[in-house]
Amino acid sequence: MPTDLRCQKLAKLLVNHSVFVKPNENVIISGTEDARDLLVALYKEIILKGAHPILRFRPAGLAPFFYRYANKKQIEKFPENFDYMVKNAQKYIGISCPKNTKELTNCNTKKMIARETVVEPISNYVCNEKPKIYRVTCGFPCNALAQEAEMDLVEYENFVYSACLQDWKKLSKNLFRIAKKFEKGKNVWLNGACSGKFKWLD
């Protein structure tokens, strides 16, 4: 089955606009097998930018197994290798494409909380240590997310691609213009729940 051209455009958007990859940078790409087309497109785009892609492949279904059978030492083991990878990367592109959005429903919550506490320093670094590392997370159309949105896959693909593949330079200018009005004003008066009308109170 040929790759959707919109997938290639999305890869270019993530690489060039979202995290503006530069030559010689280390770029982590993280995703599951259902996002294969986008992972491949990202890998190629990063190579063409003269940067170094680091593929972090996360097979579906392993998280429930881990929380069911991992012992205390395994839960509390800090992932030094992943920490090193993150600390030596300049960009991080995460792709959300779950095979089952409910797979952790019946997992041991105490184990999950304990594990989240252990890896929290890495998550915090990726999310909050700009400009040491820039990151973006992007959803990729899949059956699980389409089902959550109560759409068929084609509908959901159209929805995701139309939301992502926009003229972001033009949109950014409009958002900055709106942001400046918020910075100048002290109060905002909203007129109606669905009308979309608003009035500035300076």
C-alpha positions in Angstrom: 0.0 0.0 0.0 1.5 3.4 -1.0 2.4 5.9 1.7 -0.1 8.7 2.1 1.6 11.9 0.8 0.0 13.7 3.7 2.2 11.6 6.0 5.3 12.9 4.3 4.1 16.4 4.6 3.5 15.9 8.3 7.0 14.6 8.7 8.4 17.7 7.0 6.2 19.9 9.3 7.4 18.2 12.5 11.1 18.3 11.4 11.3 21.7 9.9 8.6 23.7 11.8 7.9 22.0 15.1 11.5 21.4 16.3 13.5 23.0 13.4 16.1 20.2 13.1 19.6 21.4 12.2 22.6 19.6 10.7 24.6 17.3 13.2 21.8 17.3 15.8 20.7 14.1 17.5 17.0 13.6 17.1 15.1 11.0 19.0 12.0 9.6 17.2 9.7 7.6 19.5 6.7 5.5 18.3 5.0 2.2 17.8 4.7 -0.1 14.8 1.3 1.3 13.9 3.1 4.7 13.2 5.6 3.0 10.9 4.9 5.2 7.9 5.4 8.4 9.8 8.5 7.0 11.6 10.1 6.1 8.3 9.2 9.5 6.8 10.7 11.3 9.8 13.8 9.2 9.7 14.3 10.1 6.0 13.6 13.7 6.6 16.1 14.0 9.4 18.8 12.3 7.3 18.1 14.8 4.5 18.6 17.6 7.1 22.1 16.3 7.8 21.1 15.3 11.4 21.2 12.0 13.2 18.0 10.1 13.8 17.8 7.9 16.9 14.8 5.5 16.6 13.1 4.5 19.9 10.7 1.8 18.9 8.0 0.9 21.4 6.1 -2.3 20.5 2.5 -2.3 21.6 1.4 -4.5 24.5 4.6 -4.5 26.5 3.5 -2.0 29.1 0.7 -4.2 30.6 3.1 -7.1 30.7 5.7 -5.0 32.5 3.3 -3.8 35.2 1.9 -7.3 35.6 5.2 -9.1 36.1 8.0 -6.6 36.9 9.3 -7.0 40.4 10.2 -4.2 42.8 13.8 -3.9 41.7 12.7 -3.7 38.0 10.1 -1.1 38.8 12.6 1.1 40.7 15.5 0.7 38.2 16.3 4.1 36.8 16.8 3.8 33.0 20.4 5.2 32.7 20.7 4.4 29.0 17.6 6.3 28.1 18.6 9.2 30.3 21.9 9.4 28.6 20.2 9.3 25.2 17.9 12.1 26.1 20.6 14.2 27.7 22.7 13.9 24.5 19.9 14.7 22.1 18.8 18.2 20.9 15.4 17.3 19.6 12.7 14.8 20.5 9.7 13.8 18.3 7.1 11.6 20.0 4.4 9.9 18.0 1.2 8.9 19.7 -0.4 5.9 18.0 -1.8 3.4 20.5 -3.1 0.0 19.4 -5.3 -0.1 22.5 -6.2 3.0 24.5 -7.5 0.9 27.4 -4.6 -1.5 27.8 -3.5 -0.1 31.2 -7.0 -0.1 32.7 -6.5 -3.2 34.8 -2.8 -2.7 35.6 -1.4 -2.3 39.1 -1.8 1.4 39.8 0.8 1.3 42.7 3.4 0.0 40.3 2.5 2.5 37.7 2.8 5.4 40.1 6.1 4.1 41.4 7.5 3.8 37.9 6.3 7.3 36.9 8.1 8.6 40.0 11.3 6.9 38.9 11.3 8.2 35.3 9.8 11.6 36.2 13.3 13.4 35.9 13.6 12.2 32.3 10.0 13.3 31.4 10.6 16.6 33.1 13.8 17.2 31.2 12.2 16.4 27.8 9.2 18.6 28.6 10.8 21.5 30.4 14.4 21.9 29.6 14.2 24.1 26.5 16.6 25.1 24.9 18.7 22.1 25.9 16.1 19.9 24.1 13.1 20.8 22.0 10.3 18.3 21.7 7.0 17.8 20.0 4.3 15.1 20.4 2.0 14.3 17.5 -0.9 12.0 17.2 -0.9 9.7 14.2 -4.2 8.3 12.7 -4.9 4.8 13.8 -8.0 2.6 14.5 -7.8 3.0 18.2 -7.8 6.8 18.2 -10.5 6.8 15.4 -12.7 4.7 17.7 -12.1 7.0 20.6 -13.2 9.9 18.3 -16.2 7.9 17.1 -15.1 8.0 13.5 -14.0 5.5 10.9 -10.3 5.5 10.1 -10.7 7.6 6.9 -12.7 10.3 8.7 -10.1 10.4 11.4 -7.2 10.6 9.0 -8.9 13.6 7.3 -9.5 15.2 10.6 -5.9 14.8 11.9 -4.2 15.8 8.6 -6.5 18.9 8.1 -5.7 20.0 11.7 -2.0 19.6 11.3 -1.2 20.5 7.7 -2.0 24.2 7.8 -0.1 27.4 7.0 1.5 27.6 10.5 3.4 30.8 9.7 0.2 32.6 8.8 -1.6 31.0 11.8 1.2 32.0 14.2 1.0 35.6 13.2 -2.7 35.6 14.0 -2.1 33.9 17.3 0.6 36.4 18.3 -1.7 39.2 17.4 -4.4 37.8 19.7 -1.8 37.1 22.4 -0.7 40.7 22.4 -4.2 41.9 23.0 -4.4 39.5 26.0 -1.1 40.9 27.3 -2.4 44.5 27.2 -5.8 43.8 28.7 -6.7 42.9 32.3 -10.1 41.3 31.7 -11.8 39.4 29.0 -15.6 39.4 28.5 -17.0 36.3 26.7 -20.4 36.8 25.0 -22.3 33.5 24.7 -21.1 29.9 25.0 -21.0 29.1 21.3 -21.1 32.4 19.5 -17.3 32.8 19.4 -17.7 36.6 20.1 -15.6 38.4 22.6 -14.9 41.9 23.8 -11.7 43.3 25.1 -11.8 45.2 28.4 -8.6 47.2 28.7 
